[in-house]
């Protein structure tokens, strides 16, 4: 055990909503993202042990593992929970509407895939959900085409887009989630509530379904 770090016994590793978002908001890969993405592939929250950290971080050096864990903890990307949490039970198709309904202030939200078709929706009529999903794919195309300007020239790293009111508040927002080679978009009417536990469950469920196929 390191002289500078010690692990609290009896805890289980679980991403925070901010950590889950960081893991999937970009296709870029860094050590924190690799750790968080591996964590989101586990069927149950793993115990906070050195062995588990070394496996999840793919690193044998205890000091490096503790440093990465401390870094994620400082940024509030990771938390320790007292009881193990199981992967959300049930089919993904059954889980999605319920999870989506909790991450929007007014319950109007959908999840679309990269071709512009929605996988699940809550609160939107079918026709509106279809059009918003198609719009999300068109926005992604525009973003990719102008990435040189947005990222390289302006330093805008976020890939989320929004239609805002006169005060700059989002009226309809589009947030991409990258799971392996898959791109999904969450479209939210009104204020998003991504700081809810259901957002972690949503990213976890998508990771188990789609990321394992690429791992």
PENOR-V164526 format. One record per pair of residues at least 12 apart in sequence whose C-alpha atoms are under 10 Angstrom apart, sorted by the first residue. I is the first residue (numbers start at 1). J is the second residue. Records with the same first field share a line. If there is no record, write none. Layout:
I = J, J
This chain:
1 = 50, 62, 63, 66
2 = 62, 63, 64, 66
3 = 63
4 = 63, 66, 67
5 = 62, 63, 66, 67, 69, 70
6 = 50, 66
7 = 48, 49, 50, 66, 69
8 = 48, 49, 80
9 = 47, 48, 49, 80, 82
10 = 47, 48, 49, 80, 81, 82, 83, 84
11 = 45, 46, 47, 48, 49, 79, 80, 81, 82, 83, 84
12 = 44, 45, 46, 47, 48, 49, 79, 80, 81, 82, 83, 84, 85
13 = 36, 39, 44, 45, 46, 47, 48, 49, 52, 53, 78, 79, 80, 81, 82, 83, 84, 85
14 = 36, 39, 40, 44, 45, 46, 47, 48, 77, 78, 79, 80, 81, 84, 85, 200
15 = 36, 37, 39, 40, 45, 72, 73, 76, 77, 78, 79, 80, 81, 197, 200, 201, 204
16 = 36, 73, 76, 77, 78, 79, 80, 195, 196, 197, 199, 200
17 = 76, 77, 78, 79, 193, 194, 195, 196, 197, 198, 199, 200, 201, 203
18 = 75, 76, 77, 78, 194, 195, 196, 199, 200
19 = 32, 33, 36, 37, 72, 73, 75, 76, 77, 78, 79, 200
20 = 33, 36, 37, 39, 40, 77, 78, 177, 194, 195, 197, 199, 200, 201, 202, 203, 204
21 = 33, 36, 77, 175, 176, 177, 178, 194, 195, 199, 200, 203
22 = 36, 37, 77, 177
23 = 35, 36, 37, 38, 39, 40, 77, 177, 178, 179, 203
24 = 36, 37, 176, 177, 178, 179, 180, 183, 184, 203, 207
25 = 157, 158, 159, 160, 175, 176, 177, 178, 179, 183, 184, 185
26 = 157, 158, 159, 176, 177, 178, 179, 183
27 = 177, 178, 179, 180, 181, 182, 183
28 = 178
31 = 57, 58, 68
32 = 57, 68, 69, 71, 72, 77
33 = 57, 72, 77
34 = 56, 57, 58
35 = 53, 54, 55, 56, 57, 58, 65, 68, 69, 72
36 = 56, 57, 72, 77, 78
37 = 56, 57, 179, 180, 203, 204, 207, 211
38 = 55, 56, 57, 58, 207, 211, 212, 215
39 = 52, 53, 55, 56, 57, 78, 204, 207
40 = 87, 200, 201, 203, 204, 205, 206, 207, 208, 211
41 = 56, 87, 204, 205, 206, 207, 208, 209, 210, 211, 212, 215
42 = 56, 86, 87, 204, 207, 208, 212
43 = 85, 86, 87, 88, 204, 205, 208
44 = 84, 85, 86, 87, 88
45 = 80, 81, 83, 84, 85, 86, 87
46 = 80, 84, 85, 86
47 = 80, 81, 82, 83, 84
48 = 80, 81
50 = 62, 65, 66
51 = 65
53 = 65, 66, 68, 69
54 = 66
57 = 69
86 = 201
87 = 201, 204, 205, 208
88 = 198, 201, 202, 204, 205, 208
89 = 205
90 = 205
91 = 205, 209
92 = 119, 120, 202, 205, 206, 208, 209
93 = 119, 120
94 = 120
95 = 120, 201, 202, 205
96 = 110, 111, 119, 120, 121, 122, 198, 201, 202, 205, 206
97 = 109, 110, 111, 119, 120, 121, 122, 123, 202
98 = 120, 121, 122, 198, 202
99 = 122, 196, 197, 198, 199, 200, 201, 202, 203, 205
100 = 120, 121, 122, 123, 186, 187, 188, 193, 194, 198, 199, 201, 202
101 = 121, 122, 123, 188, 193, 198
102 = 122, 192, 193, 194, 195, 196, 197, 198, 199
103 = 186, 188, 191, 192, 193, 194, 195, 196, 197, 198, 199, 202
104 = 122, 123, 187, 188, 189, 190, 191, 192, 193, 194, 196
105 = 188, 189, 190, 191, 192, 193, 194
106 = 122, 123, 188, 189, 190, 191, 192, 193
107 = 121, 122, 123, 124, 188, 189, 190, 191, 192, 193
108 = 121, 122, 123, 124, 125, 129, 172, 187, 188, 189, 190, 191, 192
109 = 121, 122, 123, 124, 129, 132, 172, 173, 174, 186, 187, 188, 189, 190, 192
110 = 122, 123, 124, 129, 130, 132, 133, 174, 185, 186, 187, 188, 189
111 = 129, 132, 133, 136, 174, 175, 176, 177, 184, 185, 186, 187, 188
112 = 129, 130, 132, 133, 134, 135, 136, 137, 174, 176, 177, 183, 184, 185, 186, 187
113 = 133, 134, 136, 137, 176, 177, 182, 183, 184, 185, 186
114 = 133, 134, 136, 137, 138, 140, 141, 176, 178, 182, 183, 184, 185
115 = 133, 134, 136, 137, 138, 140, 183, 184
116 = 130, 131, 132, 133, 134, 135, 136, 137, 138, 140, 184, 185
117 = 129, 130, 131, 132, 133, 134, 135, 136, 137, 184
118 = 130, 131, 132, 133, 134, 136, 184, 185, 186, 187
119 = 133, 184, 185
120 = 186
121 = 133, 186, 187
122 = 188
123 = 189
124 = 188, 189
129 = 187
132 = 172, 174, 187, 188
133 = 174, 185, 186, 187
135 = 174, 187
136 = 161, 173, 174, 175, 176, 184, 185, 186, 187
137 = 174, 176, 183, 184, 185
139 = 159, 160, 161, 162, 174
140 = 159, 160, 161, 174, 175, 176, 183, 185
143 = 159, 160, 161
144 = 159
147 = 159
158 = 175, 176
159 = 174, 175, 176, 177
160 = 173, 174, 175, 176, 177, 185, 186, 187
161 = 173, 174, 175, 176, 187
162 = 174, 175, 187, 188, 189
163 = 189, 190
164 = 190
169 = 190, 191
170 = 188, 189, 190, 191, 192
171 = 188, 189, 190, 191, 192
172 = 187, 188, 189, 190, 191, 192
173 = 185, 186, 187, 188, 189, 190, 191, 192
174 = 186, 187, 188, 189
175 = 187, 188, 192
177 = 203, 206
178 = 203, 206, 207, 211
179 = 203, 206, 207, 208, 209, 210, 211, 212, 214
180 = 207, 210, 211, 212, 213, 214, 215
181 = 210, 211, 213, 214
182 = 206, 207, 210, 211, 214
184 = 206
